[in-house]
Amino acid sequence: MEPFGWSLKARREFLTNPEYERFDWMKQYPHMKVNVKVELSIQKFGRQDKSIHFKEGRE
């Protein structure tokens, strides 16, 4: 199952379950283009004792 639960929302776009199944969500999902909006709120400013290292993600 995909991690965001989008398949549940996508099902609403199909009139029937067989139509949704023919779409083959799990095959289509990895190739979908997704736009993400991020809102960030910085709560505290100051010095960090250690550097934060993030692993590179894939696009």
C-alpha positions in Angstrom: 0.0 0.0 0.0 1.2 3.5 -0.7 2.1 5.6 2.3 -0.2 8.5 2.0 -3.6 7.0 1.6 -4.2 8.7 -1.7 -5.6 5.6 -3.2 -8.7 6.0 -1.0 -9.3 9.5 -2.4 -8.5 8.4 -6.0 -11.2 5.7 -5.8 -13.8 8.5 -5.7 -12.8 9.5 -9.2 -14.0 6.2 -10.7 -17.7 5.3 -11.1 -17.2 1.6 -10.4 -14.7 -0.6 -8.5 -13.8 -2.6 -11.6 -13.0 0.6 -13.4 -10.7 1.5 -10.5 -9.1 -1.9 -10.6 -8.4 -1.7 -14.3 -6.6 1.6 -13.6 -4.2 -0.5 -11.5 -3.3 2.1 -8.8 -0.2 0.4 -7.5 1.3 0.2 -11.0 0.4 3.8 -11.8 1.2 5.3 -8.4 5.1 5.3 -8.7 4.9 7.3 -12.0 2.5 10.0 -10.9 3.5 13.6 -10.7 2.7 15.1 -7.3 2.8 18.8 -6.2 3.5 19.4 -2.5 3.0 22.6 -0.6 4.9 22.9 2.6 4.3 25.5 5.4 7.0 25.9 7.9 6.9 27.7 11.2 10.2 28.2 13.1 9.6 28.1 16.8 13.0 28.8 18.3 16.2 30.5 17.0 19.6 29.8 18.4 22.7 27.8 18.1 22.7 24.1 17.4 25.2 21.9 19.2 25.3 19.3 16.4 24.9 19.6 12.7 21.8 17.9 11.3 22.5 15.6 8.3 19.6 14.6 6.1 19.7 11.5 3.8 19.2 12.4 0.2 15.8 11.3 -1.0 14.9 10.2 -4.5 12.7 12.3 -6.7 
